[in-house]
Amino acid sequence: MFTGIVRERGTVVSFDGARLVVEAPQTAPQAEVGDSVALAGVCLTVVGRDGPRLAFDAVPETLARTSLGALALADAINVEPALRAGDPLGGHLVQGHVDAVGRVRSVEPEGEGRRVWLDSDVLVVEKGSIAVDGVSLTVAALDDDGFAVALIPHTLAVTTLGALEPGDAVNLEADVLGKYVERLLAARGA
């Protein structure tokens, strides 16, 4: 379980299509083999540690359902270690189970921040929670093709979202409570 509060921007050191190695100097010292770490919002298991570097296995299921397969050497990636008992819940409950890969439609300046429109059919509600590449955000607006989020300067500076451009792929995880409501309503034929 995660909160969507990214702890650091890591760097892809190597990725052969199955084994992903990320340099994450703030996260690595506390990480143990077997721990869960969210990379770009995807919950992965640490399978190796070497100083500031963490290794993860990315299986075909993960690569098919996320944007991780497009990672390249030196790419920046959002890193969040798993929530531990007693840690503050600063964002919202995030599982690291990506629901869809969305596409950035537009990025526009908005005051000191930016408004980003994303095309996706992920179930969201205005003012509800969404995780975009692992970052806990609030849905600012909706239309027939997707939704918008408003990014504050801090988020732009400390996550990969500051580099988003139209056409970029992002991992999306809808609020878990909304997913349960959707499933219950579908089961009842509503």
VOPA-513423 format. One record per residue (C-alpha): residue number from 1; residue in three letters; x, y, z. Coordinates in Angstrom, 2 decimals. Each point is the difference from the previous one (the first is absolute). Layout:
residues N
+-----+------+---------+---------+---------+
: seq : type :       x :       y :       z :
+-----+------+---------+---------+---------+
: NUM :  Ala :       X :       Y :       Z :
...
+-----+------+---------+---------+---------+
***
This chain:
residues 190
+-----+------+---------+---------+---------+
: seq : type :       x :       y :       z :
+-----+------+---------+---------+---------+
:   1 :  Met :    0.00 :    0.00 :    0.00 :
:   2 :  Phe :    1.20 :    3.50 :   -0.89 :
:   3 :  Thr :   -1.21 :    3.58 :    0.38 :
:   4 :  Gly :    0.98 :    1.54 :   -3.32 :
:   5 :  Ile :    2.48 :    2.32 :    1.70 :
:   6 :  Val :    3.12 :   -0.56 :   -2.09 :
:   7 :  Arg :    3.15 :   -0.18 :    2.16 :
:   8 :  Glu :    2.52 :    0.54 :   -2.76 :
:   9 :  Arg :    0.63 :    0.08 :   -3.72 :
:  10 :  Gly :    2.14 :   -3.01 :   -0.82 :
:  11 :  Thr :    2.01 :   -0.68 :   -3.15 :
:  12 :  Val :   -0.15 :   -3.08 :   -2.22 :
:  13 :  Val :    3.48 :   -1.56 :    0.03 :
:  14 :  Ser :   -0.86 :   -3.01 :   -2.14 :
:  15 :  Phe :   -3.03 :   -1.80 :   -1.38 :
:  16 :  Asp :    0.24 :   -3.08 :   -2.19 :
:  17 :  Gly :   -3.75 :   -0.46 :   -0.38 :
:  18 :  Ala :   -0.27 :   -2.16 :    3.11 :
:  19 :  Arg :    2.46 :    1.23 :    2.66 :
:  20 :  Leu :   -0.32 :    3.68 :    0.87 :
:  21 :  Val :    2.74 :    1.69 :    2.03 :
:  22 :  Val :   -0.67 :    3.44 :    1.46 :
:  23 :  Glu :    2.31 :    2.30 :    1.89 :
:  24 :  Ala :   -1.98 :    1.30 :    2.97 :
:  25 :  Pro :    2.46 :    1.28 :    2.64 :
:  26 :  Gln :   -2.67 :    1.04 :    2.51 :
:  27 :  Thr :   -2.06 :   -3.19 :   -0.22 :
:  28 :  Ala :    2.71 :   -2.64 :   -0.49 :
:  29 :  Pro :    1.64 :    0.18 :    3.46 :
:  30 :  Gln :   -3.26 :   -1.00 :    1.72 :
:  31 :  Ala :   -1.16 :   -2.50 :   -2.63 :
:  32 :  Glu :    0.44 :   -3.73 :    0.47 :
:  33 :  Val :   -0.39 :   -2.82 :   -2.49 :
:  34 :  Gly :   -3.71 :   -0.86 :    0.01 :
:  35 :  Asp :   -1.21 :    3.54 :    0.76 :
:  36 :  Ser :   -2.60 :    1.69 :   -2.17 :
:  37 :  Val :    0.94 :    3.25 :   -1.74 :
:  38 :  Ala :   -2.18 :    1.96 :   -2.42 :
:  39 :  Leu :    1.76 :    1.06 :   -3.20 :
:  40 :  Ala :   -2.08 :    2.40 :   -2.11 :
:  41 :  Gly :   -2.96 :   -1.24 :    2.03 :
:  42 :  Val :    0.68 :   -3.70 :   -0.64 :
:  43 :  Cys :    0.49 :   -2.21 :    3.06 :
:  44 :  Leu :    3.13 :   -2.08 :   -0.51 :
:  45 :  Thr :    2.04 :   -2.26 :    2.28 :
:  46 :  Val :    3.62 :    0.74 :    0.78 :
:  47 :  Val :    2.05 :   -3.00 :   -1.22 :
:  48 :  Gly :    3.44 :    1.49 :    0.51 :
:  49 :  Arg :    1.80 :    2.94 :    1.57 :
:  50 :  Asp :    3.47 :    1.35 :   -0.69 :
:  51 :  Gly :    0.74 :    3.28 :    1.77 :
:  52 :  Pro :   -2.43 :    2.61 :   -1.34 :
:  53 :  Arg :   -1.33 :   -2.38 :   -2.68 :
:  54 :  Leu :   -3.07 :   -2.19 :    0.24 :
:  55 :  Ala :   -0.86 :   -2.84 :   -2.39 :
:  56 :  Phe :   -3.53 :   -1.11 :   -0.91 :
:  57 :  Asp :   -1.45 :   -2.68 :   -2.28 :
:  58 :  Ala :   -2.62 :    1.26 :   -2.46 :
:  59 :  Val :   -2.06 :   -2.94 :   -1.26 :
:  60 :  Pro :   -1.95 :    0.04 :   -3.30 :
:  61 :  Glu :   -3.31 :    0.70 :    1.83 :
:  62 :  Thr :    1.50 :    3.15 :    1.54 :
:  63 :  Leu :    1.49 :    1.16 :   -3.27 :
:  64 :  Ala :   -3.28 :   -0.59 :   -1.88 :
:  65 :  Arg :   -2.07 :    2.06 :    2.47 :
:  66 :  Thr :    2.36 :    2.89 :    0.75 :
:  67 :  Ser :    2.34 :    2.43 :   -1.70 :
:  68 :  Leu :    3.12 :   -1.59 :    1.56 :
:  69 :  Gly :    0.95 :   -1.83 :   -3.20 :
:  70 :  Ala :    0.86 :    3.31 :   -1.65 :
:  71 :  Leu :    2.64 :    0.92 :    2.61 :
:  72 :  Ala :    3.49 :    0.77 :   -1.28 :
:  73 :  Leu :    3.41 :    0.55 :    1.52 :
:  74 :  Ala :    0.18 :    3.22 :    2.10 :
:  75 :  Asp :   -3.78 :    0.53 :    0.06 :
:  76 :  Ala :   -1.30 :    1.59 :    3.18 :
:  77 :  Ile :   -2.59 :   -2.01 :    1.94 :
:  78 :  Asn :   -2.18 :    0.76 :    3.03 :
:  79 :  Val :    0.97 :   -2.13 :    3.02 :
:  80 :  Glu :   -2.09 :   -0.63 :    3.13 :
:  81 :  Pro :    0.77 :   -2.65 :    2.62 :
:  82 :  Ala :   -2.96 :   -1.89 :    1.46 :
:  83 :  Leu :   -1.97 :    1.57 :    2.82 :
:  84 :  Arg :    1.05 :   -1.24 :    3.43 :
:  85 :  Ala :   -2.25 :   -0.16 :    3.06 :
:  86 :  Gly :   -0.01 :    3.41 :    1.64 :
:  87 :  Asp :    1.01 :    1.92 :   -3.16 :
:  88 :  Pro :   -2.15 :    3.05 :   -0.80 :
:  89 :  Leu :   -2.60 :   -0.33 :   -2.76 :
:  90 :  Gly :    0.82 :    3.19 :   -1.87 :
:  91 :  Gly :   -1.57 :   -0.94 :   -3.34 :
:  92 :  His :   -2.62 :   -2.73 :   -0.41 :
:  93 :  Leu :    0.09 :   -3.80 :    0.15 :
:  94 :  Val :    1.82 :   -1.28 :   -3.08 :
:  95 :  Gln :    0.52 :   -3.69 :   -0.70 :
:  96 :  Gly :    2.53 :    0.22 :   -2.79 :
:  97 :  His :   -2.38 :   -1.95 :   -2.25 :
:  98 :  Val :   -0.24 :    1.98 :   -3.23 :
:  99 :  Asp :   -3.48 :    0.14 :   -1.53 :
: 100 :  Ala :    0.98 :    1.47 :   -3.36 :
: 101 :  Val :    2.65 :    1.84 :   -1.93 :
: 102 :  Gly :   -1.26 :    3.47 :   -0.85 :
: 103 :  Arg :    1.32 :    2.53 :   -2.50 :
: 104 :  Val :    0.78 :    3.63 :    0.66 :
: 105 :  Arg :   -2.29 :    2.11 :   -2.19 :
: 106 :  Ser :    1.28 :    3.41 :    1.00 :
: 107 :  Val :    2.19 :    1.84 :    2.50 :
: 108 :  Glu :   -0.85 :    3.64 :    0.63 :
: 109 :  Pro :    1.43 :    2.56 :    2.44 :
: 110 :  Glu :   -2.41 :    0.90 :    2.78 :
: 111 :  Gly :    1.33 :    2.63 :    2.38 :
: 112 :  Glu :    3.24 :   -1.39 :    1.44 :
: 113 :  Gly :   -1.12 :   -3.57 :   -0.79 :
: 114 :  Arg :   -1.35 :   -1.91 :   -2.97 :
: 115 :  Arg :   -3.30 :   -1.56 :   -1.07 :
: 116 :  Val :    0.48 :   -3.38 :   -1.65 :
: 117 :  Trp :   -2.78 :   -1.69 :   -1.96 :
: 118 :  Leu :    0.22 :   -3.78 :   -0.29 :
: 119 :  Asp :   -1.92 :   -2.22 :   -2.41 :
: 120 :  Ser :   -1.23 :   -3.18 :    1.68 :
: 121 :  Asp :   -3.15 :   -1.95 :    0.78 :
: 122 :  Val :    1.04 :   -0.58 :    3.63 :
: 123 :  Leu :   -2.92 :    0.63 :    2.35 :
: 124 :  Val :    0.56 :    3.28 :    1.84 :
: 125 :  Val :   -2.21 :    2.62 :    1.61 :
: 126 :  Glu :    0.63 :    3.72 :    0.17 :
: 127 :  Lys :    1.90 :    0.84 :    3.19 :
: 128 :  Gly :    0.70 :   -3.72 :    0.48 :
: 129 :  Ser :    3.43 :   -1.58 :    0.30 :
: 130 :  Ile :    2.15 :   -1.39 :   -2.81 :
: 131 :  Ala :    3.60 :   -1.22 :   -0.06 :
: 132 :  Val :    1.93 :    1.13 :   -3.10 :
: 133 :  Asp :    3.37 :   -1.77 :   -0.31 :
: 134 :  Gly :   -0.32 :   -0.65 :    3.72 :
: 135 :  Val :   -0.75 :    3.61 :    1.00 :
: 136 :  Ser :   -3.14 :    0.58 :    2.08 :
: 137 :  Leu :   -2.06 :    2.71 :   -1.70 :
: 138 :  Thr :   -3.50 :    1.45 :    0.03 :
: 139 :  Val :   -2.14 :   -0.11 :   -3.14 :
: 140 :  Ala :   -0.58 :    3.66 :   -0.93 :
: 141 :  Ala :   -2.37 :   -0.43 :   -2.96 :
: 142 :  Leu :   -1.62 :   -2.63 :   -2.21 :
: 143 :  Asp :   -1.05 :   -0.26 :   -3.63 :
: 144 :  Asp :   -1.12 :   -2.82 :   -2.32 :
: 145 :  Asp :    3.56 :   -1.10 :   -0.78 :
: 146 :  Gly :    1.74 :    0.28 :    3.35 :
: 147 :  Phe :    0.82 :    2.31 :    2.86 :
: 148 :  Ala :    2.27 :    2.81 :    1.15 :
: 149 :  Val :    2.27 :    0.38 :    3.00 :
: 150 :  Ala :    1.51 :    3.21 :    1.33 :
: 151 :  Leu :    3.69 :   -0.32 :    0.87 :
: 152 :  Ile :    1.54 :    2.26 :    2.62 :
: 153 :  Pro :    3.61 :    1.23 :   -0.28 :
: 154 :  His :    1.21 :   -2.47 :    2.67 :
: 155 :  Thr :   -1.39 :   -2.99 :   -1.93 :
: 156 :  Leu :    1.54 :    1.31 :   -3.21 :
: 157 :  Ala :    3.39 :    0.32 :    1.70 :
: 158 :  Val :    0.24 :   -3.29 :    1.91 :
: 159 :  Thr :   -1.74 :   -2.51 :   -2.31 :
: 160 :  Thr :    0.24 :   -0.99 :   -3.64 :
: 161 :  Leu :   -3.30 :    1.78 :   -0.70 :
: 162 :  Gly :    1.88 :    3.26 :   -0.57 :
: 163 :  Ala :    1.39 :   -1.44 :   -3.24 :
: 164 :  Leu :   -3.34 :   -1.16 :   -1.45 :
: 165 :  Glu :   -0.72 :    0.87 :   -3.62 :
: 166 :  Pro :   -2.98 :   -0.72 :   -2.28 :
: 167 :  Gly :    0.01 :   -3.61 :   -1.15 :
: 168 :  Asp :    1.90 :   -1.34 :    3.04 :
: 169 :  Ala :   -1.29 :   -3.23 :    1.53 :
: 170 :  Val :   -0.74 :   -0.04 :    3.74 :
: 171 :  Asn :   -1.07 :   -2.71 :    2.43 :
: 172 :  Leu :   -3.41 :    0.64 :    1.54 :
: 173 :  Glu :   -1.49 :   -1.49 :    3.14 :
: 174 :  Ala :   -3.54 :    1.00 :    0.91 :
: 175 :  Asp :   -1.05 :    0.39 :    3.61 :
: 176 :  Val :   -0.49 :   -3.47 :    1.52 :
: 177 :  Leu :   -3.30 :    0.96 :    1.66 :
: 178 :  Gly :   -1.42 :    1.04 :   -3.37 :
: 179 :  Lys :    1.07 :   -3.31 :   -1.53 :
: 180 :  Tyr :   -1.89 :   -1.93 :    2.68 :
: 181 :  Val :   -3.13 :    2.11 :   -0.47 :
: 182 :  Glu :    0.21 :   -0.51 :   -3.78 :
: 183 :  Arg :    0.33 :   -3.78 :    0.45 :
: 184 :  Leu :   -2.89 :   -0.20 :    2.47 :
: 185 :  Leu :   -2.28 :    1.99 :   -2.30 :
: 186 :  Ala :    0.95 :   -2.16 :   -3.00 :
: 187 :  Ala :   -0.71 :   -3.18 :    2.00 :
: 188 :  Arg :   -3.46 :    1.32 :    0.83 :
: 189 :  Gly :   -0.70 :    0.92 :   -3.62 :
: 190 :  Ala :   -0.13 :    3.72 :    0.72 :
+-----+------+---------+---------+---------+
***
